[in-house]
């Protein structure tokens, strides 16, 4: 019933606009639907009257009048992780201040889905796009998407010429490793998190990659760079056999812990990608009779909105302000939409100490 009333209200609104503008109902309808074949002067008159009456024209009409639809896109690997959902929350809240709406897409952490989604977005009337890529550059080179103002969020450097907004992942790795070393723990296992199979054949290549341009596309590599700096300052070197690749879920953490501990190297601490991975690591260590933090101390590289405090052993974690990343991404994106220059921005991180880390006996 309400739909019928809405339709009647819409028809009466169009009739009134047509009467005041001195044009046909068909002309008003075409104008409000963004048809560019309408005479520009008539179109401007119709839109002005529609606005004065409080009539809401379509996005197409808005785009035809100002070349802006008030629509932003944001693409993230996985909304179930607060790391990305907080970026979206910040972006949506800030976009509202600009009278903009946000279209959100999640790609299940898969490059193939990401590429297809980005191709589809090229057909939308987007004013700008915030992209949190799965890995390195996956933008379709032939798509119109590259012409849209864009900001990369959560990554330091993906494509030259675009703005990037991220948290300080290198310092995150440095703070975590330096604190563990301060506790007397220098045999630190490092879990390198990737959405898909990492683009490295072995751990020597993984170590080499942190000094390559590729490092800015993966937070794990920037964190590894900070880990290396902390070790170097204390007179230690990175060792490939103390590294393991994993995903971002608990099951992946469980199996990665098994792989690393199964090498029978002495390990007294672990740096893991997030608190969800830490949960799987805890389960494996418990099954093996290893105690956290006495035998092995653990630091999560992401606090997941305080989730670390809720684990069986509250986990020491790096806190990333991803909400601010979303806010700043919209700020920078709107500067680019207006044709202004906009560079990169890095937001500081901090260490939250809890019970999963302790002085080595």
N, C-alpha and C positions, 0 to 999 in steps of 0.2 A: 504494500500500500504506500509506504514511504517513497519507494522508487517512482511511482506514478506521480506523487505530489512533487517530487524533485524535477521530473520531466516537465510537468506543467509550469513550474516556476521558471525553468530554463527557457521554455517557449515564450512565456510572457515577457521575460527579460529581454530576449532577442527582439521581440516585436517592439518593445519600448525604445530600444537602442535604434532600431531601423526608423521608427517614426521621428525621433529627435535628430537623427543624422540625415534624414531625407533620402534614404537609400532603401533598396529591397531587403527583405529578410534573408534572401540567398546571399547577398553581398556581405551582410553582417556575419552570417554563418561561416562563409569562406574566410573572412578576415580573422574571426576568433579561432579558426582551426589552422591558421598559419599559412593560408594559400597565398603565394607570392605573386599571383597573377592579378590581384586586386590593385587598383590604382593607389600608389603610395599616399597621396593626399587624402583619399577617401579612407584608406586603412588607418592612417593616423587619427582622423576624425572619429572613426568608429571606436578605436581603442581608447581614446580620450573620454568619450561619452560612457563607454563601458566601465572604465575605472571610476568615473565620477558617481556612477550608480552602484558601485560596489560589486559589479559583476566580475567574476574571476575567469579571465580568458585562459585558454589552454597554454601549455608550455610552448607549443609551436608558435602561438601568437606572440607570446612574450619574446621568444627567440627572434621572430621576424622583426619586431619593433626595435630591440636593443642589441641583437646578435648575441644575447645571453639568455639562457633558459633558467638560470638559478638552480642548476642541477650539477652536483659533483659526484664522481664515482670513487669508490675505494675498494681495492682488491687485496685480500689477505689470505695467507695459507690456511689458517684454521681458526675459527671463532671460538672453539672450545677452550683455547688457551687464553688466559687473561692478558698475556703479553700483547696479543693482537686485539682482543675485544676492548681493552682499555684504549688502544689507539683509535678504534672506531668510536667509542663513547666520547672521547675528547674531540674528535673531528665533527661528530654530529652536533654536540653542544656548541662548538664555535661556529659551525656553518649556520646555525639558527640565528646567530647575531648578524650574519650577512644576508638573512632572508633566503637562505639556500637549503635545498634538500640534498640528502646523500643516498645514493644507491650503493648498497653493500653487496659484495660478492666474495664467497669463500671457495677455495679450489682444492681442498682436501690434501694440501701439501704436495700436489702432483703437477709437474711442469706441463704435461700434455693438456690437462684441464685448464691450467692457467693460460696457455697460449690460445686455446679456443675461446675462453671467456673474454680475453683481451680483444680478440678479433670481433666478437659480437658487440663489445662496447664501442668499437669504432663507428657503429651505426647509430649510436645514441647522440642526442643533442647535449653532450656534456660540456660544461664550461671549463672543467679541469678534472684531473685524476690524481688520486693518492694511491701509490702502488707499494705494497710490501711484498717483494718478490720471493719466490721459493728459493731461488739461487741466483745465478748470474743473469745476464741480459736475456730475457725471454720475450721482449716486445717484438711482434711481427714486423719485420723491416718494411714490408710493403703496405702496412695498414695506415689509415688516416690518423690512427691513434697517436703517432709520433708528432703530429701537428698540434695536438691538444696540450695546453699548459699542464705540466706534470711535476709532482714531487714524489721522491722515493722516501719511504718512512721505515725506520728500523734498520737501515743499512747505510754505511758510510760512503760508499762509492760504487755505483752500479754502471751508470752511463755518463760519460763526460757531457757537460752542457746542460744537465738537469740539476735541480736543487735536491739536496739530501738532508733529512732531519733524523737524527739517531741519538741513542744514549752512548756514553763513552765505554764501549765494549773493551777496548784495550786496557783502560784503567780498571775495568771490572776484573779482568783476568789478573792484573797486577795486584790489586787489593786482596783478592782471594788467596793467591799464592804467597804473597808477602806475609799475610797473617798466619798461614799454616807454617811457614818457615820460622816465624817468630815463636811459634809453639814447639819448635824443635822437630817439625815434621818436614823432611826434605825429600822423601821418597813418595812423590805425589803423582797419583794416576790421574790422567786427564781424559775425560769423555768428550769427544768432539761430536756435537749434534748436527745432523743433516736430515733434511726431509726425505731425500732419496739417496740412492747409492752415491757416496762421495766421489768426486772426479779425481781420485788419486789411486794409484795402483798399490802403494805401500805407505808406511808411516814416514819414511824419509821424504817422499814427495809431499806429504801433508806438512811436514816441517818447512820444506822449501817454499811452499805456497804462501806462507804468512808474509813473505817479503815480495810477493808478486801483486800485480794490480787486481788479481782475483780476490785478494783478502777482504776488500771492502764489500764484497757481495755476500760474505758469510760471517755472521757474528762470531761463530766458533773460531775462525782464523784470527780475528782481531783479539779475542780473549786469549788465544794461545800465544799471541805476540806479547801480551802483558805478563802471562805466565813465564815466558822465556826471560823477560826483563827482570822479574823478581828472582828467578833462579840465578841469573848471571850476577846480580848484585851481591848475592850471598856465596858466590864462588862455585856454583853448580851449573851443570849443563842439562839440556833437555835430552831425554832418551826415548827413542821411538817405541821401545818395548813397554813403556809406561803409558802408552796412549791406546785408546780404543774408540772406534766410531759407533754411534748409536743414533736412534731416532729421538722422539720427544715424548714417548709414552712409557708407562711403568714396565710393560713386558720387555721393551727394548732395553731398559735399564737393568732388568734382571739378567738378561742374556749377556749384555756387555760386561757386567760385573763378573759373570762366570768366565767369560773369555779372558779378561784381564787377570783375575786371581788364578786362573788355570795355568798361566805362564810360569807360576811359582817364583815370580820375582818378589822381592820384599817391597810391600806397599804399606805406608802408614797414614796416607790421606788420599782423598778423592775430590776432584772438582767435577761436578755433573751439571748438565744443561739447565735443568729446572727441578722443581719439587716433585713433579710427577715421576720423572726418571728416578729421583732419590728414593721414592717409595718402593720401586722395584729393586733398587740396590739394597735397601734395608732388608727386604725379604730374603734376598740371596745370602747376605752376610749372616743373618740370623740362622738360616738353615745350616751354614757352615760353622756355627759356633763362634763367630767373630763378633766382638762387641763394639758398638758405636757409642761414645767416641774413643774409648780406651785403646782398642786395637787399631781402629781406622777412623779418623775424623773425616767428616764430609762437609763440603760447602756446595750449596746450590747456586748456580749463576743467575737465577731469577727467582724472586720470592713469590711469584704467582699470587699477588694480592694477599700476602700474609699466610698463604697455605702452609708455608714451612713451619709455622708455629703449631700447626694442628697434627703434624706427623707424630708417630710413636716416640721418636726422639726429635724434639723441635730442632729444625735444621738452620744452621748459620747460612745466610744467603746474601746475595747482592740485590739491592733494591733498585729497580729501573722505573722511572716515572714515565710510563708509556702513555698515560692520559695527556701529559704535557706534550708528548711527541705528536699526538693527534691534533691538539690545539695549535701547536706551532706549524704543523703541516698545512692546515687550512689558512693560517695567517700568511705563510709564504706563498701558498698557491694563489691566493687572491691578489697578492702583489704581482705575480707573474701574469695573471689574467688581465690585470690592468696595464700590462706592458712595462711594468717597472722591473728593475734588476733585483734579483733575490739570490743570495748565496746559500751556503750550507749552515746548519746549526747542530751543535752537539750538546746534549743535556747531561749533567753530572750524575754519577751513581754513588751509592753509599753501601757500606757493609753493615749488615744487621747480625750481631753476634748472638747465638743461642747455644743450646746444650750439645749440638752434634760435633763441636770442636773443643778440644781440651789439650793442655800441655802434655807432651809425650812423656810417659813414665821413665 
